[in-house]
Amino acid sequence: MSRKCALSGIGPLSGNTRSHAMNSSKRKWNPNLQPVKIGGKTLMISARTLKTLKRNNALGNSK
């Protein structure tokens, strides 16, 4: 399973982590993926996309 949002396509970002001595080593920031049931299927959706869907009431929930 890839670390990608099923709706928005947000994937991992890469960069450097820096120590106090400014040594650099590569690291990766993964998206905050959450399992959500939509239409009987479980999709991995990023938390930011889920927040947008809830704000626009696009999930069909009455909450």
PQR file with spaces between the fields and no chain letter, atoms N, CA, C, O and H, PARSE charges and radii, in Angstrom:
ATOM       1  N    MET     1       0.835   -1.175    0.000 -0.4000 1.5000
ATOM       2  CA   MET     1       0.000    0.000    0.000 -0.0000 2.0000
ATOM       3  C    MET     1       0.886    1.247    0.000  0.5500 1.7000
ATOM       4  O    MET     1       1.757    1.403    0.856 -0.5500 1.4000
ATOM       5  N    SER     2       0.653    2.123   -0.963 -0.4000 1.5000
ATOM       6  CA   SER     2       1.458    3.333   -1.046 -0.0000 2.0000
ATOM       7  C    SER     2       0.998    4.350   -0.006  0.5500 1.7000
ATOM       8  O    SER     2      -0.152    4.333    0.433 -0.5500 1.4000
ATOM       9  H    SER     2      -0.055    1.996   -1.658  0.4000 1.0000
ATOM      10  N    ARG     3       1.895    5.215    0.371 -0.4000 1.5000
ATOM      11  CA   ARG     3       1.578    6.254    1.344 -0.0000 2.0000
ATOM      12  C    ARG     3       1.089    7.488    0.588  0.5500 1.7000
ATOM      13  O    ARG     3       1.745    8.530    0.574 -0.5500 1.4000
ATOM      14  H    ARG     3       2.829    5.229    0.014  0.4000 1.0000
ATOM      15  N    LYS     4      -0.070    7.346   -0.036 -0.4000 1.5000
ATOM      16  CA   LYS     4      -0.653    8.407   -0.835 -0.0000 2.0000
ATOM      17  C    LYS     4      -2.127    8.536   -0.505  0.5500 1.7000
ATOM      18  O    LYS     4      -2.805    7.533   -0.284 -0.5500 1.4000
ATOM      19  H    LYS     4      -0.603    6.500   -0.025  0.4000 1.0000
ATOM      20  N    CYS     5      -2.629    9.760   -0.470 -0.4000 1.5000
ATOM      21  CA   CYS     5      -4.039   10.004   -0.226 -0.0000 2.0000
ATOM      22  C    CYS     5      -4.834    9.540   -1.447  0.5500 1.7000
ATOM      23  O    CYS     5      -4.471    9.836   -2.585 -0.5500 1.4000
ATOM      24  H    CYS     5      -2.078   10.575   -0.650  0.4000 1.0000
ATOM      25  N    ALA     6      -5.927    8.808   -1.194 -0.4000 1.5000
ATOM      26  CA   ALA     6      -6.714    8.248   -2.285 -0.0000 2.0000
ATOM      27  C    ALA     6      -7.466    9.329   -3.053  0.5500 1.7000
ATOM      28  O    ALA     6      -7.774    9.133   -4.229 -0.5500 1.4000
ATOM      29  H    ALA     6      -6.222    8.568   -0.269  0.4000 1.0000
ATOM      30  N    LEU     7      -7.770   10.457   -2.428 -0.4000 1.5000
ATOM      31  CA   LEU     7      -8.547   11.501   -3.100 -0.0000 2.0000
ATOM      32  C    LEU     7      -7.682   12.639   -3.636  0.5500 1.7000
ATOM      33  O    LEU     7      -7.817   13.030   -4.795 -0.5500 1.4000
ATOM      34  H    LEU     7      -7.520   10.616   -1.473  0.4000 1.0000
ATOM      35  N    SER     8      -6.805   13.165   -2.807 -0.4000 1.5000
ATOM      36  CA   SER     8      -6.043   14.343   -3.227 -0.0000 2.0000
ATOM      37  C    SER     8      -4.693   14.004   -3.836  0.5500 1.7000
ATOM      38  O    SER     8      -4.093   14.843   -4.507 -0.5500 1.4000
ATOM      39  H    SER     8      -6.695   12.848   -1.865  0.4000 1.0000
ATOM      40  N    GLY     9      -4.201   12.784   -3.614 -0.4000 1.5000
ATOM      41  CA   GLY     9      -2.920   12.389   -4.182 -0.0000 2.0000
ATOM      42  C    GLY     9      -1.716   12.912   -3.423  0.5500 1.7000
ATOM      43  O    GLY     9      -0.595   12.854   -3.929 -0.5500 1.4000
ATOM      44  H    GLY     9      -4.688   12.102   -3.069  0.4000 1.0000
ATOM      45  N    ILE    10      -1.930   13.426   -2.207 -0.4000 1.5000
ATOM      46  CA   ILE    10      -0.821   13.921   -1.406 -0.0000 2.0000
ATOM      47  C    ILE    10       0.080   12.758   -1.033  0.5500 1.7000
ATOM      48  O    ILE    10      -0.391   11.743   -0.520 -0.5500 1.4000
ATOM      49  H    ILE    10      -2.841   13.473   -1.796  0.4000 1.0000
ATOM      50  N    GLY    11       1.371   12.900   -1.288 -0.4000 1.5000
ATOM      51  CA   GLY    11       2.332   11.848   -0.991 -0.0000 2.0000
ATOM      52  C    GLY    11       3.403   12.344   -0.046  0.5500 1.7000
ATOM      53  O    GLY    11       3.331   13.473    0.441 -0.5500 1.4000
ATOM      54  H    GLY    11       1.754   13.724   -1.705  0.4000 1.0000
ATOM      55  N    PRO    12       4.400   11.511    0.217 -0.5600 1.5000
ATOM      56  CA   PRO    12       5.458   11.906    1.142  0.2800 2.0000
ATOM      57  C    PRO    12       6.351   13.006    0.569  0.5500 1.7000
ATOM      58  O    PRO    12       6.548   13.103   -0.642 -0.5500 1.4000
ATOM      59  N    LEU    13       6.884   13.829    1.467 -0.4000 1.5000
ATOM      60  CA   LEU    13       7.830   14.876    1.114 -0.0000 2.0000
ATOM      61  C    LEU    13       9.196   14.491    1.649  0.5500 1.7000
ATOM      62  O    LEU    13       9.290   13.792    2.658 -0.5500 1.4000
ATOM      63  H    LEU    13       6.724   13.751    2.451  0.4000 1.0000
ATOM      64  N    SER    14      10.252   14.932    0.993 -0.4000 1.5000
ATOM      65  CA   SER    14      11.601   14.593    1.444 -0.0000 2.0000
ATOM      66  C    SER    14      12.368   15.860    1.740  0.5500 1.7000
ATOM      67  O    SER    14      12.047   16.940    1.246 -0.5500 1.4000
ATOM      68  H    SER    14      10.176   15.499    0.174  0.4000 1.0000
ATOM      69  N    GLY    15      13.392   15.698    2.561 -0.4000 1.5000
ATOM      70  CA   GLY    15      14.230   16.826    2.915 -0.0000 2.0000
ATOM      71  C    GLY    15      15.343   16.378    3.830  0.5500 1.7000
ATOM      72  O    GLY    15      15.686   15.197    3.878 -0.5500 1.4000
ATOM      73  H    GLY    15      13.653   14.820    2.962  0.4000 1.0000
ATOM      74  N    ASN    16      15.908   17.329    4.558 -0.4000 1.5000
ATOM      75  CA   ASN    16      17.001   17.034    5.469 -0.0000 2.0000
ATOM      76  C    ASN    16      16.573   17.287    6.903  0.5500 1.7000
ATOM      77  O    ASN    16      15.792   18.198    7.178 -0.5500 1.4000
ATOM      78  H    ASN    16      15.629   18.289    4.518  0.4000 1.0000
ATOM      79  N    THR    17      17.087   16.479    7.808 -0.4000 1.5000
ATOM      80  CA   THR    17      16.975   16.773    9.231 -0.0000 2.0000
ATOM      81  C    THR    17      18.325   17.335    9.660  0.5500 1.7000
ATOM      82  O    THR    17      19.372   16.871    9.208 -0.5500 1.4000
ATOM      83  H    THR    17      17.721   15.739    7.585  0.4000 1.0000
ATOM      84  N    ARG    18      18.294   18.323   10.521 -0.4000 1.5000
ATOM      85  CA   ARG    18      19.530   19.005   10.907 -0.0000 2.0000
ATOM      86  C    ARG    18      19.764   18.856   12.403  0.5500 1.7000
ATOM      87  O    ARG    18      18.852   19.038   13.210 -0.5500 1.4000
ATOM      88  H    ARG    18      17.444   18.700   10.888  0.4000 1.0000
ATOM      89  N    SER    19      21.004   18.522   12.762 -0.4000 1.5000
ATOM      90  CA   SER    19      21.380   18.446   14.166 -0.0000 2.0000
ATOM      91  C    SER    19      21.819   19.832   14.635  0.5500 1.7000
ATOM      92  O    SER    19      21.866   20.779   13.849 -0.5500 1.4000
ATOM      93  H    SER    19      21.745   18.375   12.107  0.4000 1.0000
ATOM      94  N    HIS    20      22.140   19.939   15.928 -0.4000 1.5000
ATOM      95  CA   HIS    20      22.618   21.223   16.442 -0.0000 2.0000
ATOM      96  C    HIS    20      23.946   21.612   15.792  0.5500 1.7000
ATOM      97  O    HIS    20      24.267   22.796   15.685 -0.5500 1.4000
ATOM      98  H    HIS    20      22.102   19.171   16.566  0.4000 1.0000
ATOM      99  N    ALA    21      24.715   20.610   15.357 -0.4000 1.5000
ATOM     100  CA   ALA    21      25.984   20.882   14.685 -0.0000 2.0000
ATOM     101  C    ALA    21      25.785   21.101   13.187  0.5500 1.7000
ATOM     102  O    ALA    21      26.758   21.193   12.437 -0.5500 1.4000
ATOM     103  H    ALA    21      24.455   19.648   15.444  0.4000 1.0000
ATOM     104  N    MET    22      24.528   21.185   12.749 -0.4000 1.5000
ATOM     105  CA   MET    22      24.146   21.408   11.358 -0.0000 2.0000
ATOM     106  C    MET    22      24.564   20.256   10.440  0.5500 1.7000
ATOM     107  O    MET    22      24.742   20.455    9.238 -0.5500 1.4000
ATOM     108  H    MET    22      23.738   21.111   13.358  0.4000 1.0000
ATOM     109  N    ASN    23      24.720   19.050   11.003 -0.4000 1.5000
ATOM     110  CA   ASN    23      24.912   17.877   10.161 -0.0000 2.0000
ATOM     111  C    ASN    23      23.574   17.552    9.519  0.5500 1.7000
ATOM     112  O    ASN    23      22.524   17.708   10.142 -0.5500 1.4000
ATOM     113  H    ASN    23      24.575   18.889   11.979  0.4000 1.0000
ATOM     114  N    SER    24      23.614   17.103    8.281 -0.4000 1.5000
ATOM     115  CA   SER    24      22.362   16.816    7.589 -0.0000 2.0000
ATOM     116  C    SER    24      22.274   15.339    7.262  0.5500 1.7000
ATOM     117  O    SER    24      23.271   14.694    6.937 -0.5500 1.4000
ATOM     118  H    SER    24      24.467   16.976    7.775  0.4000 1.0000
ATOM     119  N    SER    25      21.062   14.816    7.355 -0.4000 1.5000
ATOM     120  CA   SER    25      20.783   13.456    6.892 -0.0000 2.0000
ATOM     121  C    SER    25      19.383   13.459    6.307  0.5500 1.7000
ATOM     122  O    SER    25      18.497   14.170    6.780 -0.5500 1.4000
ATOM     123  H    SER    25      20.252   15.339    7.619  0.4000 1.0000
ATOM     124  N    LYS    26      19.199   12.656    5.276 -0.4000 1.5000
ATOM     125  CA   LYS    26      17.931   12.647    4.560 -0.0000 2.0000
ATOM     126  C    LYS    26      16.830   12.082    5.446  0.5500 1.7000
ATOM     127  O    LYS    26      17.067   11.172    6.241 -0.5500 1.4000
ATOM     128  H    LYS    26      19.919   12.078    4.892  0.4000 1.0000
ATOM     129  N    ARG    27      15.643   12.617    5.307 -0.4000 1.5000
ATOM     130  CA   ARG    27      14.486   12.094    5.999 -0.0000 2.0000
ATOM     131  C    ARG    27      13.249   12.291    5.141  0.5500 1.7000
ATOM     132  O    ARG    27      13.294   12.964    4.111 -0.5500 1.4000
ATOM     133  H    ARG    27      15.451   13.356    4.661  0.4000 1.0000
ATOM     134  N    LYS    28      12.138   11.693    5.575 -0.4000 1.5000
ATOM     135  CA   LYS    28      10.908   11.739    4.795 -0.0000 2.0000
ATOM     136  C    LYS    28       9.747   12.090    5.721  0.5500 1.7000
ATOM     137  O    LYS    28       9.646   11.556    6.825 -0.5500 1.4000
ATOM     138  H    LYS    28      12.102   11.146    6.411  0.4000 1.0000
ATOM     139  N    TRP    29       8.872   12.987    5.273 -0.4000 1.5000
ATOM     140  CA   TRP    29       7.671   13.348    5.995 -0.0000 2.0000
ATOM     141  C    TRP    29       6.501   12.663    5.310  0.5500 1.7000
ATOM     142  O    TRP    29       6.169   12.991    4.171 -0.5500 1.4000
ATOM     143  H    TRP    29       8.954   13.422    4.376  0.4000 1.0000
ATOM     144  N    ASN    30       5.872   11.712    5.995 -0.4000 1.5000
ATOM     145  CA   ASN    30       4.737   11.001    5.435 -0.0000 2.0000
ATOM     146  C    ASN    30       3.445   11.748    5.744  0.5500 1.7000
ATOM     147  O    ASN    30       3.346   12.393    6.789 -0.5500 1.4000
ATOM     148  H    ASN    30       6.141   11.445    6.921  0.4000 1.0000
ATOM     149  N    PRO    31       2.454   11.675    4.857 -0.5600 1.5000
ATOM     150  CA   PRO    31       1.169   12.322    5.140  0.2800 2.0000
ATOM     151  C    PRO    31       0.438   11.590    6.252  0.5500 1.7000
ATOM     152  O    PRO    31       0.670   10.404    6.486 -0.5500 1.4000
ATOM     153  N    ASN    32      -0.437   12.300    6.928 -0.4000 1.5000
ATOM     154  CA   ASN    32      -1.221   11.748    8.030 -0.0000 2.0000
ATOM     155  C    ASN    32      -2.448   11.046    7.441  0.5500 1.7000
ATOM     156  O    ASN    32      -3.516   11.646    7.325 -0.5500 1.4000
ATOM     157  H    ASN    32      -0.624   13.264    6.738  0.4000 1.0000
ATOM     158  N    LEU    33      -2.289    9.782    7.072 -0.4000 1.5000
ATOM     159  CA   LEU    33      -3.364    9.032    6.418 -0.0000 2.0000
ATOM     160  C    LEU    33      -4.254    8.354    7.443  0.5500 1.7000
ATOM     161  O    LEU    33      -3.774    7.748    8.401 -0.5500 1.4000
ATOM     162  H    LEU    33      -1.421    9.294    7.166  0.4000 1.0000
ATOM     163  N    GLN    34      -5.556    8.463    7.227 -0.4000 1.5000
ATOM     164  CA   GLN    34      -6.545    7.876    8.120 -0.0000 2.0000
ATOM     165  C    GLN    34      -7.493    7.000    7.308  0.5500 1.7000
ATOM     166  O    GLN    34      -7.903    7.395    6.216 -0.5500 1.4000
ATOM     167  H    GLN    34      -5.947    8.955    6.449  0.4000 1.0000
ATOM     168  N    PRO    35      -7.855    5.810    7.820 -0.5600 1.5000
ATOM     169  CA   PRO    35      -8.826    4.977    7.107  0.2800 2.0000
ATOM     170  C    PRO    35     -10.239    5.530    7.284  0.5500 1.7000
ATOM     171  O    PRO    35     -10.684    5.770    8.406 -0.5500 1.4000
ATOM     172  N    VAL    36     -10.941    5.729    6.163 -0.4000 1.5000
ATOM     173  CA   VAL    36     -12.299    6.276    6.174 -0.0000 2.0000
ATOM     174  C    VAL    36     -13.162    5.417    5.268  0.5500 1.7000
ATOM     175  O    VAL    36     -12.770    5.098    4.146 -0.5500 1.4000
ATOM     176  H    VAL    36     -10.580    5.533    5.251  0.4000 1.0000
ATOM     177  N    LYS    37     -14.348    5.038    5.762 -0.4000 1.5000
ATOM     178  CA   LYS    37     -15.275    4.260    4.945 -0.0000 2.0000
ATOM     179  C    LYS    37     -16.160    5.211    4.153  0.5500 1.7000
ATOM     180  O    LYS    37     -16.902    6.009    4.725 -0.5500 1.4000
ATOM     181  H    LYS    37     -14.666    5.297    6.674  0.4000 1.0000
ATOM     182  N    ILE    38     -16.074    5.117    2.834 -0.4000 1.5000
ATOM     183  CA   ILE    38     -16.890    5.934    1.932 -0.0000 2.0000
ATOM     184  C    ILE    38     -17.502    5.005    0.908  0.5500 1.7000
ATOM     185  O    ILE    38     -16.782    4.357    0.148 -0.5500 1.4000
ATOM     186  H    ILE    38     -15.471    4.469    2.369  0.4000 1.0000
ATOM     187  N    GLY    39     -18.817    4.931    0.876 -0.4000 1.5000
ATOM     188  CA   GLY    39     -19.497    4.097   -0.108 -0.0000 2.0000
ATOM     189  C    GLY    39     -19.214    2.614    0.049  0.5500 1.7000
ATOM     190  O    GLY    39     -19.182    1.887   -0.944 -0.5500 1.4000
ATOM     191  H    GLY    39     -19.402    5.457    1.493  0.4000 1.0000
ATOM     192  N    GLY    40     -19.007    2.153    1.272 -0.4000 1.5000
ATOM     193  CA   GLY    40     -18.748    0.743    1.511 -0.0000 2.0000
ATOM     194  C    GLY    40     -17.308    0.327    1.336  0.5500 1.7000
ATOM     195  O    GLY    40     -16.971   -0.828    1.595 -0.5500 1.4000
ATOM     196  H    GLY    40     -19.033    2.744    2.078  0.4000 1.0000
ATOM     197  N    LYS    41     -16.429    1.246    0.898 -0.4000 1.5000
ATOM     198  CA   LYS    41     -15.013    0.952    0.724 -0.0000 2.0000
ATOM     199  C    LYS    41     -14.211    1.740    1.753  0.5500 1.7000
ATOM     200  O    LYS    41     -14.580    2.855    2.120 -0.5500 1.4000
ATOM     201  H    LYS    41     -16.703    2.184    0.687  0.4000 1.0000
ATOM     202  N    THR    42     -13.125    1.156    2.209 -0.4000 1.5000
ATOM     203  CA   THR    42     -12.238    1.845    3.129 -0.0000 2.0000
ATOM     204  C    THR    42     -11.099    2.472    2.335  0.5500 1.7000
ATOM     205  O    THR    42     -10.323    1.775    1.681 -0.5500 1.4000
ATOM     206  H    THR    42     -12.825    0.250    1.911  0.4000 1.0000
ATOM     207  N    LEU    43     -11.009    3.792    2.400 -0.4000 1.5000
ATOM     208  CA   LEU    43      -9.977    4.540    1.691 -0.0000 2.0000
ATOM     209  C    LEU    43      -9.035    5.175    2.690  0.5500 1.7000
ATOM     210  O    LEU    43      -9.434    5.553    3.792 -0.5500 1.4000
ATOM     211  H    LEU    43     -11.639    4.359    2.931  0.4000 1.0000
ATOM     212  N    MET    44      -7.781    5.288    2.291 -0.4000 1.5000
ATOM     213  CA   MET    44      -6.798    5.992    3.116 -0.0000 2.0000
ATOM     214  C    MET    44      -6.768    7.442    2.648  0.5500 1.7000
ATOM     215  O    MET    44      -6.328    7.737    1.537 -0.5500 1.4000
ATOM     216  H    MET    44      -7.457    4.982    1.396  0.4000 1.0000
ATOM     217  N    ILE    45      -7.243    8.349    3.513 -0.4000 1.5000
ATOM     218  CA   ILE    45      -7.381    9.762    3.171 -0.0000 2.0000
ATOM     219  C    ILE    45      -6.553   10.574    4.154  0.5500 1.7000
ATOM     220  O    ILE    45      -6.522   10.274    5.347 -0.5500 1.4000
ATOM     221  H    ILE    45      -7.601    8.109    4.415  0.4000 1.0000
ATOM     222  N    SER    46      -5.888   11.595    3.654 -0.4000 1.5000
ATOM     223  CA   SER    46      -5.088   12.443    4.534 -0.0000 2.0000
ATOM     224  C    SER    46      -6.009   13.229    5.466  0.5500 1.7000
ATOM     225  O    SER    46      -7.151   13.528    5.118 -0.5500 1.4000
ATOM     226  H    SER    46      -5.913   11.839    2.684  0.4000 1.0000
ATOM     227  N    ALA    47      -5.503   13.558    6.643 -0.4000 1.5000
ATOM     228  CA   ALA    47      -6.295   14.257    7.645 -0.0000 2.0000
ATOM     229  C    ALA    47      -6.727   15.628    7.142  0.5500 1.7000
ATOM     230  O    ALA    47      -7.818   16.091    7.473 -0.5500 1.4000
ATOM     231  H    ALA    47      -4.575   13.315    6.926  0.4000 1.0000
ATOM     232  N    ARG    48      -5.893   16.276    6.355 -0.4000 1.5000
ATOM     233  CA   ARG    48      -6.235   17.593    5.823 -0.0000 2.0000
ATOM     234  C    ARG    48      -7.391   17.491    4.826  0.5500 1.7000
ATOM     235  O    ARG    48      -8.291   18.330    4.832 -0.5500 1.4000
ATOM     236  H    ARG    48      -5.006   15.899    6.087  0.4000 1.0000
ATOM     237  N    THR    49      -7.370   16.465    3.969 -0.4000 1.5000
ATOM     238  CA   THR    49      -8.463   16.252    3.020 -0.0000 2.0000
ATOM     239  C    THR    49      -9.742   15.891    3.758  0.5500 1.7000
ATOM     240  O    THR    49     -10.826   16.342    3.388 -0.5500 1.4000
ATOM     241  H    THR    49      -6.639   15.782    3.964  0.4000 1.0000
ATOM     242  N    LEU    50      -9.619   15.076    4.805 -0.4000 1.5000
ATOM     243  CA   LEU    50     -10.787   14.686    5.597 -0.0000 2.0000
ATOM     244  C    LEU    50     -11.417   15.899    6.263  0.5500 1.7000
ATOM     245  O    LEU    50     -12.642   16.011    6.326 -0.5500 1.4000
ATOM     246  H    LEU    50      -8.739   14.709    5.106  0.4000 1.0000
ATOM     247  N    LYS    51     -10.584   16.809    6.760 -0.4000 1.5000
ATOM     248  CA   LYS    51     -11.089   18.035    7.377 -0.0000 2.0000
ATOM     249  C    LYS    51     -11.839   18.888    6.366  0.5500 1.7000
ATOM     250  O    LYS    51     -12.878   19.465    6.688 -0.5500 1.4000
ATOM     251  H    LYS    51      -9.590   16.718    6.709  0.4000 1.0000
ATOM     252  N    THR    52     -11.320   18.971    5.147 -0.4000 1.5000
ATOM     253  CA   THR    52     -11.981   19.732    4.093 -0.0000 2.0000
ATOM     254  C    THR    52     -13.318   19.104    3.718  0.5500 1.7000
ATOM     255  O    THR    52     -14.304   19.814    3.523 -0.5500 1.4000
ATOM     256  H    THR    52     -10.476   18.503    4.886  0.4000 1.0000
ATOM     257  N    LEU    53     -13.358   17.762    3.617 -0.4000 1.5000
ATOM     258  CA   LEU    53     -14.603   17.078    3.284 -0.0000 2.0000
ATOM     259  C    LEU    53     -15.652   17.282    4.370  0.5500 1.7000
ATOM     260  O    LEU    53     -16.828   17.486    4.066 -0.5500 1.4000
ATOM     261  H    LEU    53     -12.557   17.185    3.776  0.4000 1.0000
ATOM     262  N    LYS    54     -15.237   17.229    5.625 -0.4000 1.5000
ATOM     263  CA   LYS    54     -16.189   17.440    6.720 -0.0000 2.0000
ATOM     264  C    LYS    54     -16.695   18.874    6.740  0.5500 1.7000
ATOM     265  O    LYS    54     -17.870   19.120    7.015 -0.5500 1.4000
ATOM     266  H    LYS    54     -14.282   17.064    5.871  0.4000 1.0000
ATOM     267  N    ARG    55     -15.798   19.831    6.445 -0.4000 1.5000
ATOM     268  CA   ARG    55     -16.200   21.236    6.460 -0.0000 2.0000
ATOM     269  C    ARG    55     -17.207   21.527    5.350  0.5500 1.7000
ATOM     270  O    ARG    55     -18.128   22.321    5.543 -0.5500 1.4000
ATOM     271  H    ARG    55     -14.844   19.631    6.222  0.4000 1.0000
ATOM     272  N    ASN    56     -17.038   20.887    4.182 -0.4000 1.5000
ATOM     273  CA   ASN    56     -17.957   21.098    3.057 -0.0000 2.0000
ATOM     274  C    ASN    56     -19.129   20.131    3.065  0.5500 1.7000
ATOM     275  O    ASN    56     -19.951   20.139    2.149 -0.5500 1.4000
ATOM     276  H    ASN    56     -16.290   20.243    4.025  0.4000 1.0000
ATOM     277  N    ASN    57     -19.209   19.286    4.113 -0.4000 1.5000
ATOM     278  CA   ASN    57     -20.284   18.296    4.272 -0.0000 2.0000
ATOM     279  C    ASN    57     -20.374   17.394    3.044  0.5500 1.7000
ATOM     280  O    ASN    57     -21.467   17.074    2.578 -0.5500 1.4000
ATOM     281  H    ASN    57     -18.541   19.280    4.858  0.4000 1.0000
ATOM     282  N    ALA    58     -19.218   16.989    2.528 -0.4000 1.5000
ATOM     283  CA   ALA    58     -19.174   16.159    1.325 -0.0000 2.0000
ATOM     284  C    ALA    58     -19.206   14.669    1.636  0.5500 1.7000
ATOM     285  O    ALA    58     -19.280   13.851    0.720 -0.5500 1.4000
ATOM     286  H    ALA    58     -18.330   17.249    2.907  0.4000 1.0000
ATOM     287  N    LEU    59     -19.151   14.305    2.917 -0.4000 1.5000
ATOM     288  CA   LEU    59     -19.155   12.888    3.282 -0.0000 2.0000
ATOM     289  C    LEU    59     -20.580   12.328    3.381  0.5500 1.7000
ATOM     290  O    LEU    59     -20.769   11.115    3.459 -0.5500 1.4000
ATOM     291  H    LEU    59     -19.090   14.970    3.661  0.4000 1.0000
ATOM     292  N    GLY    60     -21.552   13.194    3.376 -0.4000 1.5000
ATOM     293  CA   GLY    60     -22.938   12.737    3.457 -0.0000 2.0000
ATOM     294  C    GLY    60     -23.391   12.462    4.880  0.5500 1.7000
ATOM     295  O    GLY    60     -24.487   11.942    5.093 -0.5500 1.4000
ATOM     296  H    GLY    60     -21.399   14.180    3.313  0.4000 1.0000
ATOM     297  N    ASN    61     -22.562   12.803    5.851 -0.4000 1.5000
ATOM     298  CA   ASN    61     -22.945   12.618    7.259 -0.0000 2.0000
ATOM     299  C    ASN    61     -23.742   13.826    7.717  0.5500 1.7000
ATOM     300  O    ASN    61     -23.558   14.935    7.215 -0.5500 1.4000
ATOM     301  H    ASN    61     -21.672   13.225    5.678  0.4000 1.0000
ATOM     302  N    SER    62     -24.619   13.602    8.667 -0.4000 1.5000
ATOM     303  CA   SER    62     -25.436   14.698    9.161 -0.0000 2.0000
ATOM     304  C    SER    62     -24.767   15.426   10.309  0.5500 1.7000
ATOM     305  O    SER    62     -25.331   16.396   10.817 -0.5500 1.4000
ATOM     306  H    SER    62     -24.768   12.701    9.075  0.4000 1.0000
ATOM     307  N    LYS    63     -23.581   14.998   10.744 -0.4000 1.5000
ATOM     308  CA   LYS    63     -22.888   15.630   11.864 -0.0000 2.0000
ATOM     309  C    LYS    63     -22.253   16.933   11.446  0.5500 1.7000
ATOM     310  O    LYS    63     -21.625   17.604   12.265 -0.5500 1.4000
ATOM     311  H    LYS    63     -23.123   14.211   10.332  0.4000 1.0000
